[in-house]
Every structure is written in C-alpha cells, then in structure tokens.
C-alpha cells in the first residue's frame, strides 16, 4: 500500500525533491539568489503618485519585485460583510475596497514604472475580471493570495495563462494546498508558506514546513511574512530552505493603508533585504547560529517549529471565513432556482455564515432554494432542494 501511494504521488509530481529554482521570464531565483517581493498591495490608496513612490522605495530598499493587488470589491466580499478588524482597527471592508478600485491604466502605468526601475511587476487578482485585466497588460507572473486558495474558477483561469504563479498557503490545510497546486504545472508554480494573522506571531511560523512542503509537492517554496520584525522570519526562512520572501512595504506605519500598520517602512525593508542576502551567503547552519545569538535560542527554535502542517493558533479562527465559499448575491426566495446570477464565490469574514466550499457550487446551480435566504448568506447543504425547479416527491432538501 505504501509503495502504491508513493507511486501515485510521483505520477502527480509529488515525492520529488524540492525544486531548485523559480523563474519569472529570464530571471532565475534559487537558494543563492532569493526573490524578495515588496508587497505594496493597496497601500497607494488609489493615488498614482504614491504608488510610484512605493515602487521607488521598493527598488531603493533592495527588492526584486513590486507587488500590487487588483481590487474590485464585488469579486472579494458581499456588501453585507460589515466591519472587519484589520491592523489599523475595524474597517467597513466592502466600502473601502470600492474606494480602492482603479482602472486598467493605473496598473499598466505602475507596471511600466516598476519595470523601468528594474523590478518584476507582480499583482494579485481576486476574480476573473481582475485576472483578465492583468493578462491584458502583460504581467509576467501572477500571485494568488491565501483566501483565494480554494477559488477554483480563478485558479483554473490563471493556470490557463501559462504564466508563473506564486500561491500563498495561509489559513489552509495540506489538502487545501494539494487541491490548489494540482491545477498548475509543477514547473510554473511556487508555494509561499504564510500565517494569516496581522501581525503574525513569529512562534506560529513553523518554518521547518518549508522543506516538507517543497519536498512533498516538488515546487519552490518561500514565505509570505506578516510578522513585525524585519529580520527573524525572513532570514530564518532562507536557512529553512526558502528561496522567496514576500513582505509588506509602506512609506510610514502611520499611513492609512489597510496593511500599513504591519508593513515595513523603507529603512526597515532595506534591513530585511540585507538580512536575507546575508543568510544566503552564510548558509543554513551559520544563519541559525547568527539568529540564535541575536534573538535567543528559544525564539529561533519556536519559529522553526516541528514541520507538521496545521492551522497556526493565530489564524485558526479565520478558517472558512477568510477562505472562499458559496454565497447568495441577493435575497433568494424559497423555490427560486440557484443560478450563476444569484450565487457567487466570496470571502465570508466574521458577520455572514460560511457556505459550501467552491468545489460544490456546480451542485447548487440548477437546484431550487429549500428556504428563504438573506442577501449575502452562505449556501448550506440544507438549502439545496430538487434540481431543475421540480420539487422532490417528499419535499425534502439535499443534505450532506
């Protein structure tokens, strides 16, 4: 049985050694040359001049890549999501996302400027509309955020482009990561270990997972770091086998961006870059010795963890809430047919109830609603009645 499972894993690209490099166009990154990503996200606030300033700060701080987020609110959450607690305090997130929406020309401009500064331009889409925008402007690679790890229509869209993809695996199980990675060729995908908490405690990082994940899936690995310190997690991730480091950058932690409170201002981002490059030169053993001397053996060992994949304590409450599920786009009356016009794959957050995993949305389409549903609520198994508008003979619904 064990040999049969091992054989099956190899046929699916599993059980191989961790990939030795990751390429974006002609640029190659490996254990000797880490890909450092400055996550600008939406920190520009829709201001093109500030976006350029952030790109310039990324370049001057030693980053290889400037990353943005292509936001259209309706692709991410429902208007009834309510307030979400973020690093800067509670935010009416749907309304804030609407304020952050900018046009295609904005992304084309910052892409051109980033490339003029010698940086790779990277961006995160949150749905088909934003993914297609990024394809039109000629992105060389695409990033998938942790909450979209189970947005299967989006993953399939991106995989069809044939571009390198970087996928974050925060607030996820090993099975979640497996289902996502199966949609991509192993030669064109990298996995970033992530803890979906803001800020994330260094002790939750479990960096020994990097080699485990890389070896299991046969892909390049790295870390998307939400901790506050500029050195410990980024440098230690290199010693643990990572070749990619992503971290938020800001002009000031007092700026009003959604992630600015946990981002690194330029001087700290530059410190991070230097520490990562130093870790590359020192190698694993000397890097761990250096970090133990600077941070203490207890902190370093806690951050390294045990290499067993589990939800981190700081993110466990987010599972099935920041992830995607099937929701009602508007009020749906009992007896109404579920369609692609009244359902959507959205993040749940804290107020609404989670719905079915997106892989089950095709099972909902064409069935009748077994009860009245409020706008925004997650669609559960008991909400699914008979197919094609005809009621089951006993009036029962379809349950799991």
Buried (B, 14 or more C-beta within 10 A) or exposed (E): EEEEEEEEBEEBBBBBEBBEBBBBEEBEBBBEBBBBBBBBBBBBBEEBEBBBBBBBBBBEBBBBBBBBBBBBBBBBBBBBBBBBEBBBEEBBBBEBBBBBBBEEEBBBBBBEBBBEBEBBBBBBBBBBEBBBBBBEBEBBBBBBBBBBBBBBBBBEBBBEBEBBBBBBBBBBBBEBBBBBBBBBEBEBBBBBBBBBBBBBBBBBBBBBBBBBBBBBBBBBBBBBBBBBBBBBBBBBBBBBBBBBBBBBBBBEBEBEBBBBBBBBBBEBBBBBBBBBBBBBEBEBEEBBBBBBEEBEEEBBEBBBBEBEBEBBEBBEEBBBBBBBBBBBBEEBEEEBBBEEEBBBBBBBBEEBBBBBBBEBBEBBBBBBBBEEBEBBBBBBBEBBBBBEEEEEEEEEBBEE
